[in-house]
């Protein structure tokens, strides 16, 4: 077990610490080349017109003029939903592609992009993870990204070995997306941890709601992602960063 102090909130007897990924442990900038590459491969595969490129990058969360991430855009939408939206867009162009075909193309991009060139972890995250790992608490990553690319990104960031379990949202995942309690409950089940002795740390209110809905001990919001403090309505405490936690 581990004890963690977050501002005035002191949490003791924690059996499992559940982290979100993007905006909590890693900056989201790595998705810019990924989204661009997805759009280019879709253009090639389906012989699309030049004007379709802007539609596709917008659908994935980039501003087509600046190619920067749109705050409050689709960046936080689960990967499988982006795949479905891509399929529906292609259908408006009379292209009948399956979810599986598009998922395969997305997977191809994950192997083509060198994440080491783009991955950046939030400052002092590694130090925090190391302290938690040295305790008896389990450490879990719960993300709306798919499991394999999430794992690859953590490897590139040098953070993979700090986690007992990495849970992504895959097409065949046995759990529902946040804010449903499923992912946290599933993590606690497979790691034999009491969910009432778990805490959730994330940059989106869906992370907080997942924890609340599952019956977690506490939900900690961080401001290193795209949410403002007032948007983390269901957080028990809001910190500037994971680095502000005292282990």
N, C-alpha and C positions, 0 to 999 in steps of 0.2 A: 504494500500500500504506500501511497505517497500523500503528502500534505502540500497544498498550493495556496499561496496568498495572492489575491487579485484586488489591489486597492484595499478597501476596508473589509473585503470578504475573505474569510479564511475557511478553506475546505480541507477536511481531514478524512482519512480512511478511504481514499480514492483507490478503487481497484482497476479502473479502466479510463484512459484519457483518449477521447475521440476528436481527431482533427479533421477539418475541411482542408482542401488543398489550395486551390487558386484564390489568391487574395488573403490567405491565412498563413500558408507556409511558403508559397511561391508567388512571384508577381505574374500577372496574366499576359505580359508582353510576348511570351514565347508563342502565343497563339497567332500572332500576326503572320509570320511566315507559313504557319500551318494552314491558315485560312486561304492565303494567297495560292498556295500550292494545290489545295483542294479545288479551288475555282479553276485553275489552269488545267488540271487533269480532267475535270468535268467538261471543260471547253473542248479539249482534244478528243475525249472518248465519245462525245455525242455530237461533234462537229457543230458546236454552237456559234452564234454570231457574236461579234465583238461587244454589242450592247448588252448581251446576257451576262457578261463578266461582272458589271456593276450590281446587277440584281443578285447574283450569287454571293458576292462578298458581303453585301448588305444583309442578306438572309443569315449569314454566319456571324455577323456582329461587327463588321468593319465599316467605317465611313469610306465610301468608294472614291471620294476625292482626296482624302488625306491618308487613307489606309491605316488609320488609327482605330483602336477599339472604341466603340460607341458606349459611353457610360450609360448604364440602365438598359442596354440593348440585349441581344440574345447570348451574350458571353456566359451568362449563368444558367442558360437553358441546358438541360441534359443532352448529351451527345446523341442519344437515340432519337430524341425529338428533332434535332437539327437534321438528322438523316431522313426522318419522315417528311420534314418540311422541304428538303431538297427533292425528294421523290415527287411531292405534290407540285413543286415548281416545274419540274421536268414534264409532268403530265400536262401542264398548261401549254407546253410547247409540242404536245403530241408525242412525247417520248415516254414509253411505258417501261420504266426500269424498276427493279425490285429493291426493297429495303436491303436485302442481302448483298446485291451488287454494289449499292452505294456504300454500305458498311465496309465492303472489301476494298473499295477505292480509298476510303478514309484510313483504313488500316495500312494501305500501301504508303500513303503520305507520312504516317507515323514512322515508317522505316526509312523514308527518303530524307526527312528533315533531321539534321544533326542538332539535337536538343542542347548539346553542350555549348553551342554557339549562342543560344538564346535564353537558356534557363538562368534564373536569378532567384535565390531564396531571400526571404525577408531577413533583415539583419538580426543576428544573434539567435536565429531559430535552431541552429545545430547545437548550440550550447544548452538550450532549454530541453531539447529532445534527449541529449546525452544525460542530463540530470534525471529525467523521468525514467529513462532506460535503466539507470543504475539503481532505481528503486524497484520494488516488486510489482509495480503497476503495469498493466498491459497498455500498449500504445497502438491505436488503430487509425487508419486513414479511411474516410468515407467521402466519396466524391461522385459527382454526376458525370464525370469523365468515364470512359471505359477502363477496365482494370489494367489491361496491358500497356496502353500509352501512359497511364498514371504511374505505373511501376517504372517504365522507361524514364520518365521525367524525374522521378525521385532518385534513380540511379545516377542520372546526369548531374543532379544537384548534390550528390553525396549524402543523401538522407535515407535511402532505401533500408539500410540495415537497422535503423532505429524502430522499425515498425514490426509488430507481431502479426498484423493482418492488414491487407489493402483491399478495400471493397469498392469496386467501381460499378457503374450502372450499365450493364451489358444487355444485349437484346434478350438473352435468356436468364437474366438475374432472377433469383427467387424472392425478390423484395421490391417494394415500390419506392419511387423517388421521394426525397425530402419534399414537403415537411412530414410525410408519413413516418411513423416511428420505426418502420421495418428495418432499416439499415443498421441502426444502433442496436436494436433488439437482436438482430441476427449476429452482430459482432460479439455481443455479450454472451450469446448462447454458445457460439463455437469456441469462445475463449474462456468459458466457464466463469464469467464475471457477473456480479449482481448489478443490474442496470441502475438500481437506486444508489449505487456507489460509483456511478460513472459521471464524467463531465464531458460537455461538448464545447469545442472551441471553433468559431467560424466567423466569416465576414458578412454573412447574409442571414436575414431573419428566418429563412427556411431551415437553416442549421439550428437556430434557437428553438423553433417550433418542433423539429424532430426530437430534440432533447426533451422538451416539455411533454410532448405526446407520448414519449417512451417512459417517462418517469425518472429522468436523470436527476442527479443530485444538484447540478447547476449548469447553466448555459452562459458561456463567456463570449461576448462579441468583441471583434477587433476591427480597427479602422484602416487596415492596410489594403483593403479591397476596394470595392466600388460603392459600399453603403456608407451613408452618413449616420451619425450617432442616433438621430431621431428615428431612423428607419429600422434600427435594431430593437424593436419594441418589446420583444420577448426575452431579451438578455437580462440576466441577473446582475451583470456588471459589464461595462464596456471599457476596453483598454485601447490605448493607441496601437499596441502591437502585442503579439505573443511574447515578445522579449520583456514585457513589463510584468510578467508573472514571476513570482518568487517561489522557488521550489524548496 
